Amino acid sequence: MAILNMLTKEERKFCAQYILHIDKSEIVSGGLVHRVVRITDHDGQMYYLKVRSAEIAQVEGLHIEKEDVEFEYSALDFFSEEFPGYFPKPIARDVQSGMLLMHNALDRSQVLKTYLEGAKSED
């Protein structure tokens, strides 16, 4: 049974351009300036949609620019190429809507997190 109610009509339309059959979607995080929806297709492939907007922001008075997804897309594109498996690979973005669609990061992302935490504790 498909669960599609976690995506708005606009989000579903955007994702359908890149994901052939969306099986289910579920909210996995509500960040300070975005929400994150995990999307699974009929083959079990996972994707993540980040939606950035002032309506979602949880910090009062924080200036939110939907267009900032362009910077995040560029950074993820660079890092996913330079360090494959450690960063999610961006698929598409809609700057006007503040949406960023990306492939699931591989398990090695935990290794990067552990490395960064170790580097931080050495400071």
Protein Blocks (a to p, Z undefined) as FASTA:
>chain_A
ZZfklpcfklmmmmmmmmmbafbdcdfbdcfkbccdddddfkopacddddddfklpcceh
iacdfklmmmmmmmmmmmmmmmghjaccdfbdcfknopacdddddfklmmmmmmmmmmmm
mZZ
